[in-house]
Amino acid sequence: DIPAGDNVYWGPALQFGANGSKRLIPAYLQAKYLFDSGGQQSLVPFIQGGGGVVYYSTSGSSGTTKALLNAGGGLRLAAGDSLQLSSTLLFNWVPGGIGGDYSYLTWEMLQLTIPF
């Protein structure tokens, strides 16, 4: 995450998802807003949104790339001055649809952030 102002961050994201013969590879730019926790900086809720593209393929197909928009939120836990742990739930919307679906959920169970 790259700081962009008070409690606002942005940065690139790349994910990989698989379910049987289906493969999803979303790449997008995201923005996060961390809520003011009233001086308690150990556990901070945030909202997140972004946009980019998602590559979708099934075994035996050449694959397709579509536009992607997402929004959600999560919690960030400060584990010292140089380490942060996060968990994020995102709703992803694909306007053109992929594989017969126009949306899917992603849960980043554990994300490690090292601020610099």
C-alpha positions in Angstrom: 0.0 0.0 0.0 1.2 3.4 -1.0 0.1 6.4 1.2 -2.0 9.0 -0.6 -3.1 11.1 2.3 -4.5 10.8 5.8 -5.8 7.2 6.2 -5.9 6.8 2.4 -3.7 4.2 0.5 -3.6 2.9 -3.0 -1.6 0.2 -4.9 -1.7 -2.6 -7.4 -3.1 -6.1 -6.6 -2.8 -9.5 -8.3 -4.8 -12.5 -7.3 -5.2 -16.1 -8.5 -8.2 -18.3 -8.1 -9.0 -21.8 -9.2 -12.0 -24.1 -8.9 -11.7 -27.4 -10.7 -11.0 -26.6 -14.4 -11.7 -22.9 -14.0 -9.0 -20.3 -13.5 -9.3 -16.6 -12.6 -6.4 -14.1 -12.6 -7.6 -10.6 -11.6 -5.2 -7.6 -11.7 -6.4 -4.2 -10.5 -5.6 -0.9 -8.8 -7.1 -0.5 -5.4 -7.7 2.3 -3.0 -8.2 1.9 0.8 -9.5 4.1 3.5 -8.6 3.2 7.1 -11.1 4.4 9.6 -9.9 6.5 12.6 -9.8 4.1 15.5 -9.7 6.8 18.1 -6.1 6.3 19.0 -6.3 2.5 19.1 -4.0 1.6 16.2 -3.8 -2.1 16.9 -7.0 -3.2 15.1 -8.3 -0.8 12.3 -11.4 -1.4 10.0 -11.1 -0.3 6.4 -13.1 0.0 3.1 -11.5 -0.8 -0.3 -12.4 -0.5 -3.9 -10.7 -0.9 -7.2 -10.9 -1.6 -10.9 -8.9 -3.5 -13.5 -9.2 -6.7 -15.6 -9.7 -10.4 -14.9 -8.5 -13.2 -17.1 -10.7 -16.3 -17.1 -10.1 -19.7 -18.6 -11.2 -23.3 -18.4 -9.2 -26.3 -19.4 -9.3 -26.7 -23.2 -10.2 -23.0 -23.8 -8.1 -20.1 -24.9 -9.4 -17.8 -22.1 -10.9 -14.3 -22.1 -10.1 -11.0 -20.4 -12.9 -8.7 -19.1 -13.2 -5.5 -17.1 -13.4 -5.8 -13.3 -14.8 -3.6 -10.5 -14.6 -4.5 -6.8 -15.6 -3.1 -3.4 -15.4 -4.4 0.2 -13.6 -4.0 3.4 -11.7 -5.7 6.2 -9.6 -5.4 9.3 -5.9 -4.5 9.7 -3.9 -5.6 12.7 -0.7 -3.8 13.6 1.8 -6.4 14.8 4.6 -4.0 15.7 6.0 -1.0 13.9 7.1 -2.8 10.8 4.4 -5.5 10.2 0.7 -5.4 9.6 -1.8 -8.3 9.0 -5.1 -7.9 7.2 -8.1 -9.8 6.2 -10.3 -8.5 3.3 -13.7 -9.6 1.8 -14.4 -8.2 -1.7 -17.4 -8.3 -4.0 -16.2 -8.4 -7.6 -18.3 -7.4 -10.5 -17.5 -8.3 -14.1 -19.8 -6.1 -16.4 -19.3 -8.4 -19.4 -19.7 -11.6 -17.5 -17.3 -14.6 -17.4 -18.3 -18.2 -17.6 -22.0 -17.3 -17.3 -21.4 -15.3 -14.0 -21.3 -11.5 -13.5 -20.0 -11.5 -10.0 -17.9 -13.4 -7.4 -16.6 -13.0 -3.9 -13.0 -13.1 -2.8 -11.7 -13.5 0.7 -8.1 -12.7 1.4 -7.8 -14.6 4.6 -4.4 -13.3 5.5 -2.4 -10.5 3.9 1.0 -9.4 5.1 2.0 -5.8 4.8 5.4 -4.4 5.5 5.3 -0.5 5.5 8.3 1.4 4.2 
